[in-house]
Amino acid sequence: MNLLIEVVAFVVAIGVLVVVHEYGHYSVARLCGVKVLRFSIGFGRPLASWVGRKSGTEWTISALPLGGYVKMLDERDSGPGIAPADLPYAFNRQHVAKRMAIVLAGPAANFLLAIALFAVVFATGVTEPVATLATPPAGSVAARAGFDGGETVVSIGDEHGADIEPVRSWSDLRWKLLDAAFDHRRVVLRAHDGRGTYDFQVDLRNLDERDLDDDFLTKLGFDQGGTLSVAGVEPGSAAERAGLQAGDTLRTAGGAAIDGAQAFIAYVQAHAGRAITLGIDRGSPAQRLSLTVVPDAKQDPHTGAASGRIGAALATHVQTVDVRYGLFDSVARSAQRTWDIAVYSLRMFGRMLTGQASLKNLSGPVTIADYAGKSAQLGWAPFLSFLSLVSISLGVLNLLPIPVLDGGHLLYYLVEAATGKAVSERWQLVLQRVGLVCIVVLSAIALFNDLARLIHF
């Protein structure tokens, strides 16, 4: 059932994003007076097609749904010649500014879609975890800032206490810290707990840029605080031998309170082959029990050292808040969020090219399908947010100055606008081959990363 959901969600996501991207090219081409011969969703053999009465465009749904294209009238295409009456409507006959606008329209449509979808999510509201922190590991950025665990972050400002912005949820905190981390800034987080409100100075100036990945908050020591429970127990595992059951609430480990998954996992890993006393609550009304578990010793694939594992799936139960904004504020925030993600994507890609970030951050269709399915199961708001993220990624990818992509064509036209001469067909052919090699290499890396995540090697 999960596989079916993933496939359907993936097809819907790709279908929507491709249609929007190609319709951007199509609509601006029509506005610029270019004749569009075909609008195809997918590649390969057409499954269905029809011709528009007014435009004369052939609309096609093809067998391979992983993409699409818009074919415009162009003298450079092989085939029968163009009738003299149609020459003014050929793409290559248009002014360079019009050709640039047509090329830019596809990525622009993806960015506009992301803004619209984010605005819907912000305006209708979404339930998110509050920014409550678990106890940070000793020596982490969060620990050095003075966090003990249990604090709820409510705002962020610069190191001088200016430019203060509210923090309304955990995802809000994540994006604001990510922005500060990219700029290597010091920020002040204001947080409160049961004793009062405090300011914590977080120093991100010396952060290793290779840590700026999906797990960067954990690497800084920021972990979601909440109640930890056992979601499942593996047969024959240390957890089963100790008597742990699904539904048990974990309260203490070695006498210390448990308030976050990462700290508990690290504690277990550090106690390979050594007994741990767990305090748990079971049943309703809750009954406090004490269990002793001896983590199995497993070799860490990265360090080679023994690492403890008990074989229990964990679930964190956190306090949530309904985040909702007004219409105009939603549009403004969605535009800012789209801009932030696009800039983050470009900077991350640049760091991967220079070796400052791992190529493991590239994802392919398998990972996209996995996230599509998971977000769809969580509800319409997470799925729309997922669509927004992929739409932005598609827009950014197409703007890269790689021949065969929109960005490569844009580069040709920028050269033409600056020099008054079009890039020769010979050079375009050479660069196109280079661009194809780049795309194949990137696709191969992304697919390898997908397979590595899937089979855990």
C-alpha positions as CSV (number, residue, x, y, z in Angstrom):
1,M,0.0,0.0,0.0
2,N,2.9,2.4,0.9
3,L,4.5,1.6,-2.5
4,L,1.3,2.5,-4.3
5,I,1.0,5.8,-2.4
6,E,4.6,6.6,-3.3
7,V,4.1,5.9,-7.0
8,V,0.8,7.9,-7.2
9,A,2.3,10.8,-5.2
10,F,5.4,10.8,-7.3
11,V,3.5,10.7,-10.6
12,V,1.2,13.5,-9.4
13,A,4.1,15.6,-8.2
14,I,6.2,15.2,-11.4
15,G,3.1,15.7,-13.6
16,V,2.1,19.0,-11.8
17,L,5.7,20.4,-11.9
18,V,6.3,19.5,-15.5
19,V,3.0,20.9,-16.7
20,V,3.7,24.2,-14.8
21,H,7.3,24.5,-16.1
22,E,6.4,23.8,-19.7
23,Y,3.3,26.0,-19.6
24,G,5.5,28.8,-18.5
25,H,7.5,28.4,-21.7
26,Y,4.3,27.9,-23.8
27,S,2.4,31.0,-22.5
28,V,5.3,33.4,-22.9
29,A,6.2,32.0,-26.3
30,R,2.5,32.7,-27.4
31,L,2.7,36.2,-25.9
32,C,5.9,36.8,-27.9
33,G,4.2,35.7,-31.1
34,V,6.0,32.4,-31.5
35,K,4.1,29.5,-33.0
36,V,4.1,26.4,-30.7
37,L,3.9,23.1,-32.6
38,R,3.7,20.7,-29.7
39,F,3.2,20.7,-25.9
40,S,4.1,17.2,-24.6
41,I,3.7,15.8,-21.1
42,G,6.3,13.0,-21.0
43,F,8.5,11.6,-23.7
44,G,8.3,8.7,-26.2
45,R,5.3,7.3,-27.9
46,P,2.1,9.5,-27.6
47,L,-0.7,7.9,-25.7
48,A,-3.2,10.6,-26.4
49,S,-3.1,13.8,-28.4
50,W,-5.4,16.6,-29.7
51,V,-4.9,19.9,-31.6
52,G,-6.0,23.3,-30.3
53,R,-8.5,25.0,-32.5
54,K,-7.1,28.6,-32.1
55,S,-3.4,27.9,-31.5
56,G,-2.9,24.9,-33.8
57,T,-0.7,23.4,-31.0
58,E,-0.7,19.6,-30.7
59,W,-1.2,18.7,-27.0
60,T,0.3,15.3,-26.2
61,I,0.5,12.9,-23.3
62,S,3.4,10.5,-23.9
63,A,4.4,7.1,-22.5
64,L,7.4,8.2,-20.3
65,P,6.0,10.7,-17.7
66,L,9.4,11.8,-16.4
67,G,9.5,15.2,-18.0
68,G,8.0,17.1,-20.9
69,Y,8.8,19.6,-23.6
70,V,7.4,22.5,-25.7
71,K,8.4,22.4,-29.4
72,M,8.3,25.7,-31.2
73,L,8.6,26.6,-34.8
74,D,12.3,27.0,-35.5
75,E,14.3,27.2,-38.8
76,R,17.2,25.2,-37.2
77,D,15.1,22.1,-36.8
78,S,15.5,19.3,-39.4
79,G,12.4,18.4,-41.5
80,P,10.3,20.1,-44.1
81,G,10.9,23.8,-44.6
82,I,8.8,26.5,-43.1
83,A,6.3,28.3,-45.2
84,P,7.3,32.0,-45.9
85,A,4.1,33.2,-44.2
86,D,5.1,31.4,-40.9
87,L,8.7,32.7,-40.8
88,P,7.8,35.7,-38.5
89,Y,6.5,33.2,-36.0
90,A,9.7,31.2,-35.8
91,F,11.6,31.2,-32.5
92,N,15.0,31.9,-34.0
93,R,13.6,35.0,-35.8
94,Q,12.6,36.7,-32.5
95,H,14.6,39.4,-30.8
96,V,17.1,38.1,-28.2
97,A,15.1,39.7,-25.4
98,K,12.0,37.7,-26.4
99,R,14.0,34.5,-26.6
100,M,15.5,35.2,-23.1
101,A,12.0,35.8,-21.7
102,I,10.7,32.5,-23.2
103,V,13.6,30.5,-21.7
104,L,13.3,32.2,-18.3
105,A,9.5,31.6,-18.2
106,G,9.8,27.9,-17.3
107,P,11.9,28.3,-14.1
108,A,9.9,31.4,-13.2
109,A,6.7,29.4,-13.4
110,N,8.2,26.9,-10.9
111,F,9.1,29.7,-8.5
112,L,5.6,31.2,-8.8
113,L,4.0,27.8,-8.2
114,A,6.2,27.4,-5.0
115,I,5.1,30.9,-3.8
116,A,1.4,30.1,-4.4
117,L,1.6,26.7,-2.6
118,F,3.6,28.0,0.3
119,A,1.1,30.9,0.6
120,V,-1.8,28.4,0.7
121,V,-0.1,26.5,3.5
122,F,0.7,29.7,5.5
123,A,-2.8,31.2,5.1
124,T,-4.8,28.0,5.9
125,G,-2.5,27.1,8.8
126,V,-0.4,24.1,9.6
127,T,0.3,22.3,12.8
128,E,4.0,22.2,13.6
129,P,6.2,21.3,16.6
130,V,7.1,24.2,18.9
131,A,10.8,25.1,19.1
132,T,11.4,23.3,22.4
133,L,15.0,22.0,22.8
134,A,16.2,18.7,24.3
135,T,19.3,18.5,26.5
136,P,22.2,19.2,24.1
137,P,25.4,17.1,24.0
138,A,28.3,18.4,25.9
139,G,30.6,20.6,23.9
140,S,28.0,21.2,21.1
141,V,27.2,24.7,19.8
142,A,23.9,24.6,21.7
143,A,25.6,23.6,25.0
144,R,28.3,26.3,24.6
145,A,25.5,28.8,24.2
146,G,24.1,27.8,27.6
147,F,21.1,25.7,26.7
148,D,20.3,23.0,29.3
149,G,17.2,21.5,27.6
150,G,13.6,22.2,28.1
151,E,13.8,25.8,26.8
152,T,11.4,27.0,24.1
153,V,12.9,29.5,21.6
154,V,10.6,32.4,20.8
155,S,12.7,34.8,18.8
156,I,16.0,35.3,17.0
157,G,18.1,38.5,16.6
158,D,21.6,39.6,15.7
159,E,24.4,39.6,18.2
160,H,23.6,43.2,19.1
161,G,20.0,42.4,20.0
162,A,18.6,44.1,16.8
163,D,16.6,42.7,13.8
164,I,14.6,40.5,16.2
165,E,12.2,38.1,14.4
166,P,9.7,35.8,16.1
167,V,10.3,32.0,16.0
168,R,6.9,30.3,15.9
169,S,7.8,26.7,15.3
170,W,10.7,24.2,15.0
171,S,10.8,24.6,11.2
172,D,10.9,28.4,11.7
173,L,13.9,28.0,14.0
174,R,15.6,25.6,11.5
175,W,15.4,28.0,8.5
176,K,16.5,31.0,10.6
177,L,19.5,29.2,12.0
178,L,20.4,27.8,8.5
179,D,20.4,31.4,7.1
180,A,22.7,32.5,10.0
181,A,24.9,29.5,9.5
182,F,25.5,30.2,5.8
183,D,26.5,33.7,6.7
184,H,28.7,32.6,9.6
185,R,27.0,35.0,12.0
186,R,26.5,35.1,15.7
187,V,22.8,35.3,16.7
188,V,20.9,35.7,19.9
189,L,18.1,33.2,20.6
190,R,15.5,34.3,23.2
191,A,13.9,31.3,25.0
192,H,11.9,30.6,28.1
193,D,11.3,27.7,30.4
194,G,9.4,27.3,33.7
195,R,11.9,29.6,35.5
196,G,12.0,32.7,33.2
197,T,13.1,34.1,29.8
198,Y,16.8,34.2,28.8
199,D,19.0,35.3,25.9
200,F,21.5,32.8,24.5
201,Q,24.3,33.9,22.1
202,V,24.9,31.2,19.5
203,D,28.2,31.4,17.6
204,L,28.1,30.1,14.1
205,R,31.1,31.9,12.7
206,N,33.5,28.9,12.7
207,L,30.9,26.3,11.5
208,D,32.3,23.7,9.1
209,E,30.3,24.2,5.9
210,R,30.2,20.5,5.3
211,D,27.9,20.2,8.2
212,L,25.2,22.3,6.4
213,D,23.1,19.4,5.4
214,D,19.6,18.0,6.3
215,D,21.0,17.0,9.7
216,F,22.8,20.3,10.6
217,L,20.6,21.2,13.6
218,T,21.5,17.9,15.3
219,K,25.2,18.5,14.6
220,L,24.8,21.9,16.3
221,G,23.3,20.1,19.3
222,F,19.7,21.4,18.7
223,D,17.4,18.4,19.0
224,Q,13.6,18.5,19.5
225,G,12.6,18.2,23.1
226,G,9.6,16.1,24.0
227,T,8.4,12.7,25.4
228,L,10.2,9.7,23.9
229,S,8.3,6.4,23.4
230,V,8.9,3.0,21.9
231,A,7.2,2.7,18.5
232,G,8.3,-0.9,17.9
233,V,10.7,-3.6,19.0
234,E,12.7,-5.8,16.7
235,P,12.4,-9.6,17.3
236,G,15.4,-11.0,19.1
237,S,16.8,-7.6,19.9
238,A,18.3,-6.3,23.1
239,A,15.1,-4.3,23.7
240,E,12.9,-7.4,23.4
241,R,15.2,-9.4,25.8
242,A,14.9,-6.6,28.3
243,G,11.1,-6.6,28.1
244,L,10.6,-3.3,26.3
245,Q,7.2,-3.1,24.5
246,A,5.7,-0.8,21.9
247,G,3.9,2.1,23.6
248,D,6.3,2.3,26.5
249,T,7.3,5.8,27.4
250,L,11.0,6.3,28.2
251,R,11.6,8.5,31.2
252,T,15.1,8.0,32.4
253,A,18.4,6.3,31.3
254,G,21.0,5.7,33.9
255,G,19.1,7.9,36.3
256,A,19.1,11.0,33.9
257,A,15.9,12.3,32.4
258,I,15.3,11.5,28.7
259,D,14.0,14.5,26.7
260,G,15.2,13.9,23.2
261,A,15.9,11.1,20.7
262,Q,19.4,12.1,19.7
263,A,20.8,12.3,23.3
264,F,19.2,8.9,24.1
265,I,20.6,7.3,20.9
266,A,24.1,8.7,21.7
267,Y,23.8,7.3,25.3
268,V,22.9,3.9,24.0
269,Q,25.7,3.9,21.4
270,A,28.2,4.8,24.1
271,H,27.2,1.8,26.3
272,A,27.8,-1.1,23.9
273,G,27.8,-4.3,25.9
274,R,27.2,-2.5,29.2
275,A,23.9,-2.6,31.2
276,I,21.6,0.4,31.1
277,T,18.8,1.0,33.6
278,L,15.8,2.5,31.9
279,G,12.9,4.0,33.8
280,I,9.7,3.6,31.7
281,D,5.9,4.3,32.0
282,R,3.6,1.6,30.8
283,G,-0.1,1.3,30.4
284,S,-3.0,3.6,31.4
285,P,-3.0,4.7,34.1
286,A,0.8,4.7,33.7
287,Q,2.8,2.3,35.8
288,R,6.5,3.2,36.4
289,L,8.8,0.3,35.7
290,S,12.6,-0.2,35.8
291,L,14.2,-2.3,33.1
292,T,17.8,-3.3,32.5
293,V,18.9,-3.5,28.9
294,V,22.4,-4.5,27.5
295,P,22.9,-2.9,24.1
296,D,24.3,-5.2,21.4
297,A,27.7,-4.1,20.2
298,K,27.8,-3.3,16.5
299,Q,30.7,-1.9,14.6
300,D,30.3,1.7,13.5
301,P,30.9,1.7,9.7
302,H,32.5,5.2,9.9
303,T,34.9,4.8,12.9
304,G,35.2,1.1,13.2
305,A,34.5,1.3,17.0
306,A,31.9,-0.7,18.8
307,S,28.5,1.1,19.0
308,G,25.6,0.1,21.1
309,R,22.2,-0.8,19.6
310,I,19.0,-2.0,21.4
311,G,16.8,-2.5,18.3
312,A,13.9,-0.3,19.3
313,A,12.1,2.2,17.0
314,L,11.5,5.6,18.7
315,A,8.8,8.2,18.4
316,T,9.1,11.7,19.9
317,H,5.8,13.3,21.1
318,V,6.2,17.1,21.1
319,Q,4.0,20.1,21.9
320,T,2.5,21.6,18.7
321,V,1.2,25.0,17.6
322,D,-1.1,26.1,14.8
323,V,0.9,28.4,12.6
324,R,-1.3,30.7,10.5
325,Y,-0.8,34.0,8.8
326,G,-2.9,36.6,7.1
327,L,-3.3,36.7,3.3
328,F,-0.8,39.4,2.5
329,D,1.7,38.2,5.1
330,S,1.4,34.7,3.7
331,V,2.3,35.8,0.2
332,A,5.2,37.9,1.6
333,R,6.5,35.0,3.7
334,S,6.1,32.5,0.9
335,A,8.1,34.7,-1.5
336,Q,10.8,35.1,1.2
337,R,10.8,31.3,1.8
338,T,11.1,30.6,-1.9
339,W,14.0,33.0,-2.2
340,D,15.8,31.5,0.8
341,I,15.4,27.9,-0.5
342,A,16.6,28.9,-4.0
343,V,19.6,30.7,-2.6
344,Y,20.4,27.8,-0.3
345,S,20.1,25.4,-3.2
346,L,22.5,27.4,-5.3
347,R,25.0,27.9,-2.5
348,M,24.9,24.2,-1.6
349,F,25.4,23.2,-5.3
350,G,28.4,25.6,-5.4
351,R,29.9,24.0,-2.3
352,M,29.5,20.6,-3.7
353,L,31.4,21.7,-6.8
354,T,34.2,23.1,-4.7
355,G,34.3,20.1,-2.4
356,Q,33.0,22.0,0.7
357,A,29.9,19.9,0.8
358,S,29.3,16.3,0.1
359,L,27.9,15.0,-3.2
360,K,25.7,12.8,-1.0
361,N,23.3,15.7,-0.8
362,L,22.2,15.1,-4.4
363,S,18.9,13.1,-4.6
364,G,17.3,11.3,-7.5
365,P,13.9,10.0,-8.4
366,V,13.9,7.2,-5.8
367,T,14.4,9.6,-2.9
368,I,11.9,12.1,-4.4
369,A,9.3,9.3,-4.7
370,D,9.9,8.2,-1.1
371,Y,9.4,11.8,0.2
372,A,6.4,12.3,-2.0
373,G,4.7,9.2,-0.5
374,K,5.6,10.1,3.1
375,S,4.5,13.7,2.7
376,A,1.2,12.6,1.1
377,Q,0.5,10.3,4.0
378,L,1.1,13.1,6.5
379,G,-1.6,15.3,4.8
380,W,-2.2,17.9,2.2
381,A,-0.2,20.6,3.8
382,P,3.1,18.6,4.0
383,F,2.5,17.4,0.4
384,L,2.0,21.0,-0.8
385,S,5.2,22.0,1.0
386,F,7.0,19.1,-0.6
387,L,5.7,20.1,-4.0
388,S,7.0,23.7,-3.3
389,L,10.5,22.4,-2.4
390,V,10.8,20.2,-5.5
391,S,9.4,23.0,-7.7
392,I,12.1,25.4,-6.4
393,S,14.7,22.7,-7.0
394,L,13.5,22.2,-10.5
395,G,13.6,25.9,-11.2
396,V,17.1,26.3,-9.8
397,L,18.4,23.2,-11.6
398,N,17.1,24.6,-14.9
399,L,18.8,27.9,-14.4
400,L,22.3,26.4,-14.0
401,P,24.5,27.5,-16.9
402,I,24.7,24.0,-18.3
403,P,24.0,23.6,-22.1
404,V,20.8,21.7,-22.8
405,L,19.2,23.3,-19.7
406,D,17.4,26.6,-19.8
407,G,20.3,28.2,-18.1
408,G,22.6,27.1,-20.9
409,H,20.4,28.6,-23.5
410,L,20.1,31.8,-21.4
411,L,23.9,32.0,-21.4
412,Y,24.0,31.8,-25.2
413,Y,21.5,34.7,-25.5
414,L,23.4,36.8,-22.9
415,V,26.5,36.4,-25.0
416,E,24.5,37.4,-28.1
417,A,23.0,40.4,-26.3
418,A,26.5,41.5,-25.2
419,T,28.4,40.9,-28.5
420,G,25.6,41.4,-31.1
421,K,26.6,37.9,-32.5
422,A,24.8,34.6,-31.9
423,V,26.9,31.7,-30.6
424,S,27.8,29.6,-33.6
425,E,26.0,26.3,-34.2
426,R,29.3,24.5,-34.1
427,W,30.1,25.8,-30.6
428,Q,26.5,25.1,-29.5
429,L,26.9,21.5,-30.7
430,V,30.2,21.1,-28.8
431,L,28.8,22.7,-25.6
432,Q,25.6,20.6,-25.9
433,R,27.7,17.4,-25.7
434,V,29.5,18.8,-22.7
435,G,26.2,19.6,-21.1
436,L,24.8,16.1,-21.7
437,V,27.9,14.6,-20.1
438,C,27.3,16.9,-17.0
439,I,23.7,15.9,-16.8
440,V,24.5,12.2,-17.1
441,V,27.2,12.5,-14.4
442,L,24.9,14.4,-12.0
443,S,22.1,11.9,-12.7
444,A,24.4,8.9,-12.0
445,I,25.5,10.4,-8.7
446,A,22.0,11.1,-7.7
447,L,20.9,7.6,-8.6
448,F,23.9,6.1,-6.7
449,N,22.9,8.2,-3.6
450,D,19.3,6.9,-3.9
451,L,20.5,3.3,-4.0
452,A,22.9,3.9,-1.1
453,R,20.1,5.2,1.0
454,L,17.8,2.4,0.0
455,I,20.2,-0.5,0.8
456,H,22.3,1.3,3.4
457,F,25.8,1.0,2.1
